[in-house]
Amino acid sequence: MQLLFGESEEHGRNEGLGILPGRAVRFAGGGYKVPHMGWNRLSFLQPESPLLAGLEEGHVYFVHSYHVEPQAKSDLIAVTDYGHPVTAIVGRDNVYGMQFHPEKSGELGMALLRNFLALAQAQGKA
């Protein structure tokens, strides 16, 4: 997901693909551990997104030290709380990204992957 954005602080300032405006920044730390590792609940900001079709908010598995700060709030599909709101799922048009590990996130993660595959198949991309 982080590569979709314009830049990242990881290992110095690096340019991303620039598909979505914003940047990846390191967690500031303080009252929480970095890296962030564990199960956190998603909060859907765009429950009408086709990526979330038929799904309910639930827990997914994160392992990361950086998080995305998107410029366009309309790109935010879901967030989680880790000392502050953290971008968890982004999307625009036919581009989607997830900060967590869907393959390690139980049934919700697998359902998100199935929805993504269905969207790609519907557009003739898979």
Summary of the structure (lengths in Angstrom):
residues: 126
radius of gyration: 14.2
end to end distance: 19.1
largest distance: 45.9
contacts: 376
relative contact order: 0.20
helix: 23%
strand: 40%
